[in-house]
Amino acid sequence: MGGNGKSTVSTATAPPTRRYPALVYDDVQARVLMFGGEGDEIVQTLVAPGGVMQLPVPVFDDLWQLKNDSWTQLAHGPTARNPRRNGLG
């Protein structure tokens, strides 16, 4: 890693670009898990009495792991346990 605590990993498979995913490090299996997040484009604008709201699309409902410098998709699609969301909300 560089001095700023960030590193870049190039892999053959990778999740789509996103903002605000939930990330956790699994120390037992030495992997990073990433769930959800929102797309990096605003493609829907709603006008409401309180003002204009811009919604990011898509909101992801997928689960990925990064282990040994390789991304693997573990789950995709809405279920009762993992509805679409961004961040930890």
Beta strands, then each sheet from edge to edge (+ up, - down):
strand 1: 22-26
strand 2: 31-35
strand 3: 42-48
strand 4: 51-56
strand 5: 63-67
strand 6: 70-75
sheet 1: 1+ 2- 5+ 6-
sheet 2: 3+ 4-
end
